[in-house]
Amino acid sequence: MRAMGHGTPYNMNWTGLLQSLLLVVHIKQITCGFVQFSVPEELEPGTLVGSLREHFSPPYQLLTQEYLRMDTNTGNIFTTEQKMDREGLCPGETNDEECIILHNAIVGPSEDLIQFLVIIEDINDNAPHFKNSEIHLRVPEDVAVGTSFPLDDQAQDRDTGINGEVQYHLEGAGGVFTLKVEEDKLFIIIVVQKALDRETQDVYLMQLVATDCGEHPLNASSSLIVTVTDVNDNCPSFSSDSPGSVTIQGDSPKNMVVTQVIATDPDTGPNAAIIYSLSPKVSQRAKKLFSLNSHTGHIQLAQDLHSDKSEELVLKVLATGPHCPPAVTQVTISVLPKVTQELTIKISFIAEHQNQTVVLPENQPPTVLAVLELEGDSSFKGSSLAIEGDVPFSLSPQNGKYLLSTSKSLDYEMKREHIISVVVHSRSAEGSVILSLRQKIKVLVADVNDNAPHFSQSQYQQEVEENNQPGMSLMQVSASDADSGYNGRVTYKLHKYTSAIFNMDSVTGQLSVLAPLDREQQGVYNITVFARDCGSPPLESHATIIIRVLDQNDNAPVFVTPHFIFFIPENAPPLAQVGKIEVKDPDEGANGNIGLQVINSSATFVVDNRQGTLRTTTNLDRETEDRHELYILASDNGHPVALTSIARVTVFVEDINDNQPKVILPSSNSSCLTVSPGTLAGTMVTKIYAIDKDSGVNSEITYSVVAKEPPQESSPFQVDPRSGNITLSQQLLHEDLGMHHLFIVVRDSGKPTPLYTTIWINLLVNESMEHCYLDKVPEWTWSSDLIQSPSKASICERDTSIWVILFISLGMFLASMVFFITACFCLKNRSLQKNRRTNMVENEIPLRLKDKYYSDE
């Protein structure tokens, strides 16, 4: 009997059932919902966002892992080290728009590409921000209470919703100002609450504080500076201690300043301008002798005095301001008769002097310079000497004489020359005349080396590109010395541990580099330079020079190995990682940024430059090609010319058990072989020959008998598990005559699950050695250990209704098959005798292996 040679009705029924089943599965897939997750921004790394397990079956692979990562087994989605910032990811969204990021993933055993949405929710992570740190407002001091002044400066908050709503309040106003915000929040208004007086307080410093409305509010502040501007609300006035009386000598010279009157006006600017003038009631004598400066208030002699008698003159001075009545003060000037007796000051120098000039080294402790003695008319009594002005000298009386000495050390750098003005005050015998006599003494300060050189800055910085020309000038340092002569002459030198490639000109302070610099060897040089004067002993100081070497693109990318070797299983999905391509470039910036690409013609692999890994682009098949050779080009982004290097990559495709054994001999389950009863035990009767396209243990084949027809406890035939040789295990008996069917399972040794195929070995024990044939293929119900594991769920969740339909369809298929086989068996029996001889030739398939065997299966 032929094996299902004319099974058209059965084939049609099975095809229809399969189409129905696929239609149900397809309808289930297209009804899957679109997945989305909501996640607050700025979550800590490792926070669970959601899971695809509720929607899709494993395994899972997230294609974009910049902000999220996915567990390939559970489908759980977690945050990564790179936190999500809503304002950075969606900078253009308004408060009413959502920040949505689209992600791609490959899910399920069929590796379906799906997309899901991640909505980035706002948190209050941005404080309000003022454009300006200070807000200035000018308000006149006579402004009415309740006047409002709008402010242009408002705070901005990058958050959305209530997190971005801003409220304002004022701190430090002291009740003088209040804050009002318009309902539409377009304007911030400052309202004056108390009367202002510039003369009392002209500046108010407050803080304008902006606070958002988030759950944990954030705030920012800007200094609000209100300047009260002046109005003319005050008039000039003289103080109570304004000079009331002044005494001058009768021989005073012209233009001598007698005194000064001062009036004040609390206002500022033009409002405080004061004009001085003499009252019209001043006598003509006073007007002739004295003049008044209208702007400064100075009263001067208009001519030389030659008065031999005493007189008293009264001046009334007016001070007038804009739109103000004049203020009045009175000055009484007493003129004394000129002195006819003369006094002299005798000076006896003790300190070193030249041409009546004292020379004194600086930094000396208080030292006596000279002895002064008053000589002259004895009619003057009570005479005394005094020093005018604030100078570092003093006079001390001693036995009718005066010792002139320094009151503190002198500093040449502060002042090199001092003029001492000694004044004599005496009273005549009558007790009415006061004499003023001045004597000037010059003191020169001699320099000593008490100042070290001083650099204009303590730290210098200079940038220079690497690969410079030898002898290139870098910069010039400068130090000054306040001393004079050799004490102030400065020379320069570098620290003794400074690299020999740097040179310093000792006179000019010019720093140069004698050799090319290499940033990759050293990027920063810290150089100490000393400045020393020529004093005795010399003094010195130091400064630091920081030389930063700028990068040039003088290094090509370098692979860690010239030949990368990777292994990848042939069942790896597209975009699977093959291995990491490690390459380095010692340059920095764009010069060190490296891009990788595959340069040979193969499109099977691509470089992921973000992670520096080699990935597949298609499914790999070891049986088609077990090794791939390619070349990787590394190119930096250097300027002006990019530098490149090439590495060789060999990818070995590792075998997986994806091919089941294929039986070559016998060619079908209908093959039959006649065995003579006289065959000796141990004789090889026939052989099973199978091949497996896999390699290694995946291609190691074993043979085993799992069923026998007729059922026997001890079959006379056995199969060698390794060679597939079927031998006679015992001498054949009379009861062994007849047909023997051996159901053989041919398995490979693949991991984790071996694959198998089956074949019937049909042996006829018969005295006659004529060719045998089969009426039908033996039947046997498979045991559970030969049934494959259930396939995984589809992309959508498992639905029991699909499996119910599948089992019903399989049941209908088995019933149809039984009915069809029964009908065919009956028809075959009727024509068995007629077609016996024809079928003998047709069914005879030799079981012995030919020299060559070809198969299209």
Stockholm file with secondary structure:
# STOCKHOLM 1.0

chainA/1-857         MRAMGHGTPYNMNWTGLLQSLLLVVHIKQITCGFVQFSVPEELEPGTLVGSLREHFSPPYQLLTQEYLRMDTNTGNIFTTEQKMDREGLCPGETNDEECIILHNAIVGPSEDLIQFLVIIEDINDNAPHFKNSEIHLRVPEDVAVGTSFPLDDQAQDRDTGINGEVQYHLEGAGGVFTLKVEEDKLFIIIVVQKALDRETQDVYLMQLVATDCGEHPLNASSSLIVTVTDVNDNCPSFSSDSPGSVTIQGDSPKNMVVTQVIATDPDTGPNAAIIYSLSPKVSQRAKKLFSLNSHTGHIQLAQDLHSDKSEELVLKVLATGPHCPPAVTQVTISVLPKVTQELTIKISFIAEHQNQTVVLPENQPPTVLAVLELEGDSSFKGSSLAIEGDVPFSLSPQNGKYLLSTSKSLDYEMKREHIISVVVHSRSAEGSVILSLRQKIKVLVADVNDNAPHFSQSQYQQEVEENNQPGMSLMQVSASDADSGYNGRVTYKLHKYTSAIFNMDSVTGQLSVLAPLDREQQGVYNITVFARDCGSPPLESHATIIIRVLDQNDNAPVFVTPHFIFFIPENAPPLAQVGKIEVKDPDEGANGNIGLQVINSSATFVVDNRQGTLRTTTNLDRETEDRHELYILASDNGHPVALTSIARVTVFVEDINDNQPKVILPSSNSSCLTVSPGTLAGTMVTKIYAIDKDSGVNSEITYSVVAKEPPQESSPFQVDPRSGNITLSQQLLHEDLGMHHLFIVVRDSGKPTPLYTTIWINLLVNESMEHCYLDKVPEWTWSSDLIQSPSKASICERDTSIWVILFISLGMFLASMVFFITACFCLKNRSLQKNRRTNMVENEIPLRLKDKYYSDE
#=GR chainA/1-857 SS CCSSTTCHHHHHHHHHHHHHHHHHHHHHHHTCCCEEEEEETTCCTTCEEEESTTTSCSCEEESCCSSEEECTTTCEEEECSSCCCHHHHSTTCCTTSCEEEEEEEEETTTTEEEEEEEEEECCSCCCCEESCSEEEEEEETTCCTTCEEEECCCEECCSCGGGGCEEEEEESCTTSEEEEECTTSSCEEEEECSCCCTTTCCEEEEEEEEEECSSSCCEEEEEEEEEEECCSCCCCEECTTSCCEEEECTTCCTTCEEEECCEECSSCGGGGCCEEEECTTSCHHHHHHEEECTTTCEEEESSCCCCSSCEEEEEEEEEECTTCCCEEEEEEEEECCCCCSCEEEEEEECSCEETTEEEEETTCCSCEEEEEEEEECTTCEEEEEEECSSCSEEEEEETTEEEEEESSCCCTTTCSEEEEEEEEEEECTTSCCEEEEEEEEEEEEECCSCCCCEESCSEEEEEEESSCCTTEEEEECCEECSSCGGGGCEEEEECTTSCTTEEECTTTCEEEESSCCCTTTCSEEEEEEEEEECSSSCCEEEEEEEEEEECCSCCCCEESCSEEEEEEETTCCTTCEEEECCEECSSCGGGGCEEEEECSSCCSEEEETTTTEEEESSCCCTTTCSEEEEEEEEEECCSSSCCEEEEEEEEEEECCSCCCCEEEESCSTTCEEEECTTCCTTCEEEECEEECSSCGGGGCEEEEEEEEESCCSSCSEEECTTTCEEEECSCCCGGGCEEEEEEEEEEECCSSSCCEEEEEEEEEECSSCSCCCCSSCCCCCCCGGGSCCCCCCCSSCCCHHHHHHHHHHHHHHHHHHHHHHHHHHHHHHHTTTTTHHHHHHHHCCCCSCCSSCCCCC
#=GC SS_cons         CCSSTTCHHHHHHHHHHHHHHHHHHHHHHHTCCCEEEEEETTCCTTCEEEESTTTSCSCEEESCCSSEEECTTTCEEEECSSCCCHHHHSTTCCTTSCEEEEEEEEETTTTEEEEEEEEEECCSCCCCEESCSEEEEEEETTCCTTCEEEECCCEECCSCGGGGCEEEEEESCTTSEEEEECTTSSCEEEEECSCCCTTTCCEEEEEEEEEECSSSCCEEEEEEEEEEECCSCCCCEECTTSCCEEEECTTCCTTCEEEECCEECSSCGGGGCCEEEECTTSCHHHHHHEEECTTTCEEEESSCCCCSSCEEEEEEEEEECTTCCCEEEEEEEEECCCCCSCEEEEEEECSCEETTEEEEETTCCSCEEEEEEEEECTTCEEEEEEECSSCSEEEEEETTEEEEEESSCCCTTTCSEEEEEEEEEEECTTSCCEEEEEEEEEEEEECCSCCCCEESCSEEEEEEESSCCTTEEEEECCEECSSCGGGGCEEEEECTTSCTTEEECTTTCEEEESSCCCTTTCSEEEEEEEEEECSSSCCEEEEEEEEEEECCSCCCCEESCSEEEEEEETTCCTTCEEEECCEECSSCGGGGCEEEEECSSCCSEEEETTTTEEEESSCCCTTTCSEEEEEEEEEECCSSSCCEEEEEEEEEEECCSCCCCEEEESCSTTCEEEECTTCCTTCEEEECEEECSSCGGGGCEEEEEEEEESCCSSCSEEECTTTCEEEECSCCCGGGCEEEEEEEEEEECCSSSCCEEEEEEEEEECSSCSCCCCSSCCCCCCCGGGSCCCCCCCSSCCCHHHHHHHHHHHHHHHHHHHHHHHHHHHHHHHTTTTTHHHHHHHHCCCCSCCSSCCCCC
//
